C-alpha cells in the first residue's frame, strides 16, 4: 500500500485550515499506519488522518528505484474540525490510542502542534529533496525540507541516501533521506 494525498484529502485539508482544527497524534502498531489512516479518512469526513512517509532510493541488481517508507513507525497524525469529539473516531480493523498530554484531552500544543502542522503542510510525505553544499553543510533548496540546513552524518553511495541531522521545529532530528545533489561534492559535505 502506498500513501497518496488525493484530491479529496487536499480539499479536506483546505477546509480544515480555513475553518480551524485541532491536531492529535495516534499511536498504533508499526505496519498498520496506512490502513488506519485510510479507514479514518473513508469513514469520517470531518477529519483527516495521515502517517508521515518518506521516499528512499534503492538499488537492486544494478537497477535504481524509489520506494515509499513510513518515517514515524506506529504514529498517525489526526486533524479534526474544532469542537468535534476525537474519541468518536474509531477503527474497526486496528487498535490505536490517542496520545495524551498534560491536559489529558489529547490535543497537541506548542512544538508538537507546530510539527503536526508541518506534517499536514507536506501532506504526510517527504519526497526527494535537492540540496547543495554550503560551507561544509547541507542546504536543502527544493522539496519538503526546503530552506533547512543540517549536517550529513553518513552517506550510502549504493542507495544514494544520506543520514542527515537537521533542526526541525526546535528539535534535532537524524533521519535517512534521499537527495539529488546540485553542484556538490558528497565528500565535502560529510561531517568530519
N, C-alpha and C positions, 0 to 999 in steps of 0.2 A: 504494500500500500504506500502511496506517495501523498504527501501533504500538498494540497492545492488550495490556494486562496482564490476561489472562483468569484464570478461577478456578484452572486448573491451575498457572499461574505463581504465583498468590497462595499456593497450597498448598505449592509448591516453595520459595518464599521463606520461609514459616513453618518448614519443615523445616530449611532451611539455617541460619536464625537459631537454632533450638533445638539443633541438633546441632553447630554451628560450621562455619565456612567460611573459605576463602582467597579473596581478590579479585585479579583480574588486569585489565589493560587491553589490548585488542586493537586493532591499527592495520590499517586497510584502505583501499581506495579510497573516496572520498566517493561516496555514492549507492547503495551496496550494504549499508549497515549493517543495515537492516531484514531483508533477505534472509538475511544471515549469522546474525543473532540468531534468526530464526525456524527456520532449518535446525538450528542447535545445540540449540535448545530441543526440537525434534521428535526429534532423534537421540540425545540424551544426557539421561537422566532424573536424573542425579546433579549436574547443574549448571544454572545459569540465566544466560542472556545477555540484555543489554538495551542498546540505544542510549540516548542522552539526547535526548528530544524536547521541544518546547515548542509551545504553541498561540499563534497570532498572529491579530490582527484583520486583515481585508482588506476593501476596498471596490472594487466594480467596477460601473460604470454605475449608481451610486446604491444598489446592493444591498450590504448589510454581511453578512459571514460570518466564520467562524473556520476556519483551516487549521492542520494539524499540520506542523511542520518539524523537521528534525534540528538539534539545538542544537550538538552537537560533531561536525562532519563528519569522517568517517574513523575514529571511535573507537567501540568497543563495550566495555561492562563485562561481565566474566565472573566469576561466583561459583561456586565449586567446593567440594564437600564436602571436608573435611580429608582428607589422605593419598591423594587421587586425583591421578593424573599429568595435569597440564594439557596436556602435549604429545601426549596421545592424542586431544584434541579437535580435530576436523578439519572442513573444509567441502569438499564435492565441487564446488561451483559457483564459489566465490570465494576468492581468496587473502587471508589475514590473517597478521599477525605478532604474537606475544606480546611486548609491550614488556618490556624487562628493566631491572633496576635494579642497584645496586652489587653485590648478592649474586648476580646473574645467574640467579636462579630464577624471576623474573617476578612474584613475589608483591608486592602493594602494601603499603606500611608508612607509618606516620606520617600526615601530612596527606593523602597520596594515598589511603590506606586510608579515612580519615575521609570524603573526598569520595566514594569508591566506596560507602561505607555510606549516605551521604545519597542517592545516585542510586538505590540499592536501596529506601531508605525511601520515596522519591517514586515508586517503581515505573517509573522511566525516563521520566517525563512531567511537565512543568511546565504546569499548567492556568492559566487566567486567575486572577489574584490580585486581591484587594480591598485598597485602600490609602487612607490618609488623610494629610493634611498635618500634620506635627508640627514646628513651629518652622522652617519652610522646608525641611524634609527630608521624604522619603517614608518612611512606616512601613507595612509590609505587615501587615494584620490578619487575612487569611484566604487560604488557598491554600498551595501547596508551599513558598513562601518566608516563611511566617508568622513574625512577630516580627523579621525582618531590617529594618534601616534602611539607607538609602542616599541618593543624590542623583540627581535627574533631569538628564541631560546634554542630551537633546533629546526633543521630543515631536512626533509626527505626528498632527495633527488628522484628516487624511483616513483613516488606518488605525487611529487610536485606540491606538497603541503608544507606549511610552516606551523610550528608551535610558537605562538606569539604571547606576549604579556602586554596587555593594554589596560588603561584606566577607563573603565566603563561606568559612568554614573557614580563616581567616587569609590569604586571598588576595583582592586587589581584582579584581573581575570587572566588565566592561562588557558588557551584552547588551541587545538589544531584546526587550521582553516586553509582553504586553497586560495592561491593568489596568482594573478597574471602580473608579471613584472614589467614595468615601463622603464627603460633605460637604467637598469640597476644591475649591479653585480652582487649575487647572493652572498659571496664570501665577505663582501664589505658590510653586509647587514647583520652578520652573526654577532651575538653577544660574546665578548671576549672574557 
